[in-house]
Amino acid sequence: MKALAITTFLAIFSLVSTSAVAQTHKTGVTTFPLGNQLTVIPAPDGFEEAASQFELIKDNFTRTEAAENDMLAVHLPRGDCDKLRAGESVAFTFYTKVSVRKGARDLDYSPERFAELVSLFRKSGSQVLDVNSPTMKAAVERLDQGLSEINKKETKVGLGQPVNLGEFDTRPNVYSVMLLINFRTRSGDSEVTIPLVASLSNVRVKQRLIYVYTYRRYNSTTDVEVLRDFTRQWIGKILAAN
């Protein structure tokens, strides 16, 4: 189960009011070496890759990434990036992340191995998503540590039991599920609770396995539909670019 995109699906919506100064020029496509392969990650339509532009974004997402993973890319809507470039605060309500398991950066994933991965999740995913499971507890502890470092004071994460909304993209080389989560953070006397919908996708790209996550603040069932369609389209764009 360690190979599944589970341990880092928790979002960092506690970063709801921050600003940053751009470090580099915006780019629509980022490329990453994974072993002897170059993996191309185009930005979703209307989004920009933010970790390469804003040191604060890169630092925040790196600190909250699971220890066994490398964070490759973070995408924000173009309007949010414009605000960050202007030094304004941004409330993150829609964003993405792409990660890879450190030990699997140069491993080949055959179609058969990918199929086994999907089968394993279908059998055991509910156990791992249990808020009391070792995997989820470890993910929350990692978030506690990372957010405490970011906020420079003790920050605790509270997580309601994720509701699995089911599979929504099971194309060859893609396996995606959707979750509904109540995400709470407490820092000092301040406490924030945010409902969010999140997708977790295992994607096989040129014999490599990458984890693709999308997040959107939940206000109504329409947000589930928006995120589902957005994720399908973007993953299709990633596959086409490689």
Kinemage of the C-alpha trace (Angstrom):
@kinemage 1
@onewidth
@group {chain A} dominant
@subgroup {mainchain}
@vectorlist {calphas} color= white
{ca met a 1} P 0.000 0.000 0.000
{ca lys a 2} L 2.955 2.313 0.430
{ca ala a 3} L 3.123 2.782 -3.320
{ca leu a 4} L -0.338 4.326 -3.461
{ca ala a 5} L -0.980 8.060 -3.567
{ca ile a 6} L -2.451 8.066 -0.071
{ca thr a 7} L 0.084 9.408 2.363
{ca thr a 8} L 0.204 12.930 0.976
{ca phe a 9} L -3.355 13.611 -0.123
{ca leu a 10} L -3.971 15.870 2.891
{ca ala a 11} L -4.111 19.462 1.741
{ca ile a 12} L -2.621 22.481 3.473
{ca phe a 13} L -5.658 24.730 3.378
{ca ser a 14} L -4.428 26.282 6.616
{ca leu a 15} L -2.236 28.438 4.391
{ca val a 16} L -5.246 30.651 3.789
{ca ser a 17} L -3.642 34.047 4.059
{ca thr a 18} L -0.155 34.417 2.726
{ca ser a 19} L 1.714 36.413 0.146
{ca ala a 20} L 4.933 35.971 -1.745
{ca val a 21} L 7.192 37.643 -4.264
{ca ala a 22} L 7.845 35.828 -7.536
{ca gln a 23} L 11.348 34.376 -7.833
{ca thr a 24} L 11.305 33.350 -11.509
{ca his a 25} L 9.168 33.914 -14.560
{ca lys a 26} L 5.986 31.909 -14.956
{ca thr a 27} L 6.027 28.798 -17.095
{ca gly a 28} L 3.296 26.677 -18.605
{ca val a 29} L 5.275 23.428 -18.694
{ca thr a 30} L 7.729 21.873 -16.238
{ca thr a 31} L 9.999 18.900 -16.901
{ca phe a 32} L 11.420 16.500 -14.328
{ca pro a 33} L 14.059 13.745 -14.680
{ca leu a 34} L 12.754 10.480 -13.256
{ca gly a 35} L 15.620 8.067 -13.652
{ca asn a 36} L 16.495 8.047 -17.350
{ca gln a 37} L 13.102 9.473 -18.298
{ca leu a 38} L 12.061 13.087 -18.668
{ca thr a 39} L 8.495 13.598 -17.456
{ca val a 40} L 6.617 16.633 -18.755
{ca ile a 41} L 3.933 18.235 -16.565
{ca pro a 42} L 1.922 20.897 -18.402
{ca ala a 43} L -0.084 23.301 -16.279
{ca pro a 44} L -3.851 22.813 -16.200
{ca asp a 45} L -5.770 25.302 -18.318
{ca gly a 46} L -5.926 28.635 -16.515
{ca phe a 47} L -3.259 27.619 -13.963
{ca glu a 48} L 0.465 28.226 -13.500
{ca glu a 49} L 3.184 26.152 -11.865
{ca ala a 50} L 3.784 28.046 -8.630
{ca ala a 51} L 6.569 26.240 -6.751
{ca ser a 52} L 9.154 27.336 -9.335
{ca gln a 53} L 7.967 30.959 -9.102
{ca phe a 54} L 7.418 31.484 -5.389
{ca glu a 55} L 9.912 30.267 -2.805
{ca leu a 56} L 7.227 30.437 -0.119
{ca ile a 57} L 4.974 28.046 -2.041
{ca lys a 58} L 7.826 25.641 -2.668
{ca asp a 59} L 8.890 25.727 0.991
{ca asn a 60} L 5.373 25.252 2.361
{ca phe a 61} L 4.515 22.298 0.162
{ca thr a 62} L 7.914 20.679 0.657
{ca arg a 63} L 7.595 20.901 4.441
{ca thr a 64} L 4.184 19.214 4.396
{ca glu a 65} L 5.060 16.518 1.850
{ca ala a 66} L 5.323 12.947 3.121
{ca ala a 67} L 8.918 12.147 4.044
{ca glu a 68} L 9.112 9.304 1.533
{ca asn a 69} L 7.999 11.509 -1.383
{ca asp a 70} L 9.433 14.292 -3.514
{ca met a 71} L 7.105 17.166 -4.356
{ca leu a 72} L 7.526 17.977 -8.049
{ca ala a 73} L 5.012 20.693 -8.870
{ca val a 74} L 2.238 22.855 -7.454
{ca his a 75} L -0.274 24.650 -9.657
{ca leu a 76} L -2.430 27.627 -8.705
{ca pro a 77} L -5.019 29.538 -10.730
{ca arg a 78} L -3.470 32.319 -12.781
{ca gly a 79} L -5.428 34.916 -10.799
{ca asp a 80} L -3.894 33.691 -7.526
{ca cys a 81} L -0.408 33.871 -9.036
{ca asp a 82} L -1.066 37.415 -10.220
{ca lys a 83} L -1.994 38.363 -6.649
{ca leu a 84} L 1.137 36.719 -5.257
{ca arg a 85} L 3.286 38.567 -7.779
{ca ala a 86} L 1.676 41.792 -6.586
{ca gly a 87} L 2.457 40.893 -2.954
{ca glu a 88} L -1.209 40.360 -2.080
{ca ser a 89} L -2.646 37.663 0.171
{ca val a 90} L -4.322 34.634 -1.342
{ca ala a 91} L -6.902 32.243 0.075
{ca phe a 92} L -6.073 28.912 -1.534
{ca thr a 93} L -9.377 27.329 -2.562
{ca phe a 94} L -8.316 25.438 -5.694
{ca tyr a 95} L -4.885 23.986 -6.420
{ca thr a 96} L -2.933 20.900 -7.432
{ca lys a 97} L 0.181 18.972 -6.503
{ca val a 98} L 2.326 16.375 -8.281
{ca ser a 99} L 4.616 14.075 -6.306
{ca val a 100} L 6.724 10.992 -6.803
{ca arg a 101} L 7.951 8.383 -4.362
{ca lys a 102} L 11.681 8.920 -3.784
{ca gly a 103} L 12.483 5.229 -4.026
{ca ala a 104} L 10.521 4.871 -7.262
{ca arg a 105} L 11.895 7.778 -9.307
{ca asp a 106} L 13.840 5.403 -11.546
{ca leu a 107} L 11.694 2.264 -11.279
{ca asp a 108} L 9.824 0.905 -14.274
{ca tyr a 109} L 6.113 0.318 -13.763
{ca ser a 110} L 4.773 -2.213 -16.236
{ca pro a 111} L 1.054 -2.306 -17.100
{ca glu a 112} L 0.823 -5.443 -14.976
{ca arg a 113} L 2.436 -3.786 -11.980
{ca phe a 114} L 0.125 -0.811 -12.314
{ca ala a 115} L -2.897 -3.123 -12.471
{ca glu a 116} L -1.723 -4.786 -9.241
{ca leu a 117} L -1.517 -1.365 -7.624
{ca val a 118} L -5.119 -0.613 -8.548
{ca ser a 119} L -6.269 -4.013 -7.311
{ca leu a 120} L -4.505 -3.472 -3.999
{ca phe a 121} L -6.229 -0.148 -3.421
{ca arg a 122} L -9.618 -1.600 -4.214
{ca lys a 123} L -9.030 -4.278 -1.619
{ca ser a 124} L -7.345 -2.244 1.126
{ca gly a 125} L -7.881 1.449 0.464
{ca ser a 126} L -10.653 1.842 3.029
{ca gln a 127} L -8.351 0.522 5.751
{ca val a 128} L -5.592 2.992 4.902
{ca leu a 129} L -8.055 5.897 4.703
{ca asp a 130} L -9.264 5.156 8.232
{ca val a 131} L -8.286 8.202 10.328
{ca asn a 132} L -6.965 5.795 12.974
{ca ser a 133} L -4.751 3.842 10.567
{ca pro a 134} L -0.958 4.135 10.911
{ca thr a 135} L -0.731 5.706 7.442
{ca met a 136} L -3.216 8.460 8.203
{ca lys a 137} L -1.779 9.131 11.642
{ca ala a 138} L 1.694 9.469 10.136
{ca ala a 139} L 0.370 11.868 7.484
{ca val a 140} L -1.292 14.041 10.135
{ca glu a 141} L 1.868 14.072 12.271
{ca arg a 142} L 3.855 15.201 9.247
{ca leu a 143} L 1.364 18.007 8.643
{ca asp a 144} L 1.496 19.043 12.313
{ca gln a 145} L 5.260 19.323 12.110
{ca gly a 146} L 5.347 21.114 8.762
{ca leu a 147} L 2.595 23.597 9.600
{ca ser a 148} L 4.151 24.341 12.994
{ca glu a 149} L 7.397 25.211 11.230
{ca ile a 150} L 5.572 27.361 8.670
{ca asn a 151} L 3.458 29.202 11.265
{ca lys a 152} L 6.361 29.395 13.746
{ca lys a 153} L 4.068 28.149 16.508
{ca glu a 154} L 2.483 24.851 17.395
{ca thr a 155} L -0.206 23.905 14.887
{ca lys a 156} L -2.413 20.843 15.123
{ca val a 157} L -4.447 19.213 12.390
{ca gly a 158} L -7.810 17.595 13.028
{ca leu a 159} L -9.258 15.352 10.376
{ca gly a 160} L -12.768 14.012 10.014
{ca gln a 161} L -13.153 10.550 8.526
{ca pro a 162} L -12.703 10.981 4.757
{ca val a 163} L -15.727 10.009 2.696
{ca asn a 164} L -14.736 8.030 -0.368
{ca leu a 165} L -16.848 9.321 -3.250
{ca gly a 166} L -15.587 6.540 -5.477
{ca glu a 167} L -13.530 5.988 -8.584
{ca phe a 168} L -13.975 8.455 -11.419
{ca asp a 169} L -11.112 7.838 -13.874
{ca thr a 170} L -9.961 4.303 -14.623
{ca arg a 171} L -8.382 4.691 -18.037
{ca pro a 172} L -5.324 2.598 -18.895
{ca asn a 173} L -2.424 4.069 -16.866
{ca val a 174} L -4.784 6.115 -14.660
{ca tyr a 175} L -6.554 5.346 -11.414
{ca ser a 176} L -8.375 8.194 -9.672
{ca val a 177} L -10.616 8.405 -6.629
{ca met a 178} L -12.432 11.333 -5.038
{ca leu a 179} L -12.659 12.115 -1.328
{ca leu a 180} L -14.649 14.532 0.784
{ca ile a 181} L -12.824 15.725 3.907
{ca asn a 182} L -13.350 18.079 6.829
{ca phe a 183} L -9.940 19.581 7.518
{ca arg a 184} L -9.361 21.496 10.763
{ca thr a 185} L -6.280 23.342 11.973
{ca arg a 186} L -5.665 24.889 15.376
{ca ser a 187} L -2.825 27.327 15.972
{ca gly a 188} L -2.800 29.201 19.279
{ca asp a 189} L -6.285 30.564 19.865
{ca ser a 190} L -7.201 30.354 16.194
{ca glu a 191} L -9.093 27.393 14.745
{ca val a 192} L -10.211 26.971 11.136
{ca thr a 193} L -12.370 24.200 9.693
{ca ile a 194} L -12.564 23.803 5.934
{ca pro a 195} L -14.507 21.183 3.989
{ca leu a 196} L -12.705 20.155 0.845
{ca val a 197} L -12.978 17.729 -2.000
{ca ala a 198} L -9.742 16.081 -3.093
{ca ser a 199} L -8.770 13.698 -5.856
{ca leu a 200} L -5.979 11.145 -5.667
{ca ser a 201} L -4.603 9.782 -8.918
{ca asn a 202} L -1.939 7.213 -9.622
{ca val a 203} L -0.707 7.917 -13.144
{ca arg a 204} L 1.701 5.790 -15.179
{ca val a 205} L 3.756 8.038 -17.459
{ca lys a 206} L 6.430 6.516 -19.681
{ca gln a 207} L 7.020 3.584 -17.301
{ca arg a 208} L 7.090 5.876 -14.258
{ca leu a 209} L 4.501 6.267 -11.504
{ca ile a 210} L 3.549 9.770 -10.413
{ca tyr a 211} L 0.951 10.951 -7.909
{ca val a 212} L -1.412 13.662 -9.099
{ca tyr a 213} L -3.562 15.479 -6.529
{ca thr a 214} L -6.217 18.128 -7.029
{ca tyr a 215} L -7.977 20.072 -4.268
{ca arg a 216} L -10.978 22.365 -4.151
{ca arg a 217} L -12.837 23.936 -1.279
{ca tyr a 218} L -16.229 22.274 -0.938
{ca asn a 219} L -19.335 24.447 -0.973
{ca ser a 220} L -21.782 22.255 -2.895
{ca thr a 221} L -21.994 19.084 -4.981
{ca thr a 222} L -21.093 21.225 -7.973
{ca asp a 223} L -17.526 21.405 -6.619
{ca val a 224} L -17.258 17.625 -6.892
{ca glu a 225} L -18.306 17.768 -10.536
{ca val a 226} L -15.944 20.649 -11.275
{ca leu a 227} L -12.962 18.913 -9.695
{ca arg a 228} L -13.755 15.595 -11.355
{ca asp a 229} L -13.922 17.111 -14.851
{ca phe a 230} L -10.900 19.345 -14.209
{ca thr a 231} L -8.806 16.363 -13.068
{ca arg a 232} L -9.761 14.152 -15.993
{ca gln a 233} L -8.922 16.885 -18.479
{ca trp a 234} L -5.604 17.714 -16.860
{ca ile a 235} L -4.450 14.097 -16.621
{ca gly a 236} L -5.343 13.689 -20.271
{ca lys a 237} L -3.148 16.698 -20.989
{ca ile a 238} L -0.255 15.173 -18.993
{ca leu a 239} L -0.510 11.860 -20.848
{ca ala a 240} L -0.640 13.627 -24.223
{ca ala a 241} L 2.492 15.651 -23.378
{ca asn a 242} L 4.494 12.507 -22.708
